[in-house]
């Protein structure tokens, strides 16, 4: 099954899994295919860190950076594929300015 969610950042880093409603958590724990794309209206970058960084993910402590949009056009999505579905969404942490959004599409 495929799923899509939008994560809007607050003041502290959050795991991708935090956006999943309680009703879906038992079904959407890991992903075979994961696409994350910053919103076109984002005025700044997003930083993605691993579970080892967790809540310490920041602009100086991250695994990769996702650029903000330009003139309302979102950048290309970042794609992650794991045919074993062993990539837990709780292992991906996101940091950025409050109010920035990240669109998530995944296949379980």
Backbone torsions as a table, in degrees:
resi	resn	phi	psi	omega
1	UNK	NA	151.8	177.1
2	UNK	-107.0	154.0	-176.7
3	UNK	-140.3	148.7	173.0
4	UNK	-139.7	141.3	-177.5
5	UNK	-144.6	161.6	172.2
6	UNK	-123.5	126.0	179.1
7	UNK	-103.6	122.0	175.5
8	UNK	-107.6	124.0	-174.2
9	UNK	-75.1	147.0	172.6
10	UNK	-107.5	-152.1	-175.8
11	UNK	-78.1	-18.3	-176.7
12	UNK	-124.5	155.2	177.5
13	UNK	-60.1	148.6	179.9
14	UNK	-135.2	153.1	175.3
15	UNK	-79.3	147.8	176.8
16	UNK	-55.7	-33.2	-178.6
17	UNK	-64.3	-18.1	-176.6
18	UNK	-67.8	-18.9	-177.8
19	UNK	-85.6	-12.1	-175.5
20	UNK	-80.5	124.3	179.0
21	UNK	-60.6	151.2	-178.4
22	UNK	-53.7	-35.7	-178.7
23	UNK	-65.0	-24.6	-177.2
24	UNK	-99.4	-13.0	-171.8
25	UNK	-55.9	-41.0	-177.7
26	UNK	-68.8	-23.1	-179.9
27	UNK	-96.0	-26.8	-174.7
28	UNK	-118.1	76.1	177.5
29	UNK	-104.3	-35.6	-176.7
30	UNK	-133.3	160.1	-176.6
31	UNK	-130.3	140.7	170.3
32	UNK	-84.2	-35.2	-179.3
33	UNK	-134.3	130.1	-179.7
34	UNK	-136.2	127.2	175.2
35	UNK	-121.9	128.5	175.2
36	UNK	-124.3	133.7	-176.6
37	UNK	-140.9	123.1	176.6
38	UNK	-62.4	149.0	177.5
39	UNK	-66.0	146.9	179.9
40	UNK	-63.1	-23.5	-180.0
41	UNK	-88.6	-1.0	179.9
42	UNK	-63.4	132.2	179.9
43	UNK	-93.9	2.4	-178.6
44	UNK	-154.5	173.8	-177.6
45	UNK	-78.9	162.9	172.1
46	UNK	-114.2	148.9	-179.7
47	UNK	-120.4	130.5	-178.3
48	UNK	-114.7	127.2	179.7
49	UNK	-123.2	167.9	179.7
50	UNK	-90.3	177.7	-177.7
51	UNK	-63.9	-23.4	178.1
52	UNK	-69.1	-30.2	177.3
53	UNK	-86.0	-42.1	177.0
54	UNK	51.1	-127.6	-177.0
55	UNK	-67.7	-6.2	177.4
56	UNK	-93.4	2.9	176.6
57	UNK	-57.9	133.1	-177.1
58	UNK	-157.9	-175.8	179.0
59	UNK	-68.3	-11.2	177.3
60	UNK	-116.5	-4.4	-178.2
61	UNK	-137.8	87.8	-175.4
62	UNK	-153.7	166.2	178.0
63	UNK	-93.8	-41.3	174.0
64	UNK	-152.6	159.9	-175.9
65	UNK	-114.1	138.2	175.9
66	UNK	-112.7	120.9	-177.3
67	UNK	-69.2	155.4	176.1
68	UNK	-75.2	171.7	178.7
69	UNK	-74.5	168.9	177.4
70	UNK	-130.7	120.5	179.9
71	UNK	53.0	38.0	178.0
72	UNK	83.3	-2.4	-179.5
73	UNK	-97.6	123.0	-179.3
74	UNK	-72.5	151.7	174.1
75	UNK	-71.1	169.1	177.3
76	UNK	-60.1	147.2	179.8
77	UNK	-72.8	157.1	171.2
78	UNK	-93.3	130.4	-176.7
79	UNK	-113.0	134.9	176.6
80	UNK	-129.1	125.3	178.5
81	UNK	-122.4	136.7	179.2
82	UNK	-144.0	97.4	-174.4
83	UNK	-62.6	-16.8	177.9
84	UNK	-88.7	-2.6	-176.6
85	UNK	51.9	42.1	-178.6
86	UNK	-100.7	-0.3	-179.6
87	UNK	-87.4	104.1	-179.6
88	UNK	-76.4	135.7	179.7
89	UNK	-64.4	-24.2	178.0
90	UNK	-71.4	-9.4	179.6
91	UNK	-88.3	-9.1	-179.9
92	UNK	-106.5	118.9	-179.4
93	UNK	-112.9	143.4	-176.0
94	UNK	-125.4	136.4	176.3
95	UNK	-132.2	154.2	178.1
96	UNK	169.7	-174.6	-179.2
97	UNK	-68.9	147.6	177.2
98	UNK	-55.9	133.1	177.5
99	UNK	95.8	-13.2	176.6
100	UNK	-70.6	149.5	-176.8
101	UNK	-120.8	148.4	177.8
102	UNK	-129.8	125.1	178.6
103	UNK	-91.4	132.2	-175.3
104	UNK	-120.5	130.0	175.0
105	UNK	-129.9	131.6	-178.8
106	UNK	-146.2	159.2	174.0
107	UNK	-122.5	126.3	-178.8
108	UNK	-88.7	NA	NA
